[in-house]
Amino acid sequence: MSKRAAVERWMEKVASLDCIICGARPVELHHIREGQGAGQRAPDTLVIPVCAACHRGSEGIHGLGRKGFYMRYKRDELDYLADTIEALA
């Protein structure tokens, strides 16, 4: 299996999960921003499954921004990434 095929398989597995924040379906894959510079995107292996509301909604990751999201949920992207990995282990 090629490296790209393995990455795509991983992303498909992540996409098969429920939203890691609220449990809703369907999900979108959010590339975590933690540790990335401005304008950079995390590798495709560092994604979490989130519904549209938790991803792009006013109370979601992009809607609240990094600090606002942490203040609202008391968890950051790395916490949810760990949950995602554990759910697939």
HELIX and SHEET records of a PDB file:
HELIX    1   1 LYS A    3  ALA A   15  1                                  13    
HELIX    2   2 ALA A   52  ARG A   56  1                                   5    
HELIX    3   3 ILE A   61  TYR A   73  1                                  13    
HELIX    4   4 GLU A   77  LEU A   88  1                                  12    
SHEET    1   A 2 GLU A  28  HIS A  31  0                                        
SHEET    2   A 2 VAL A  47  VAL A  50 -1                                        
END                                                                             
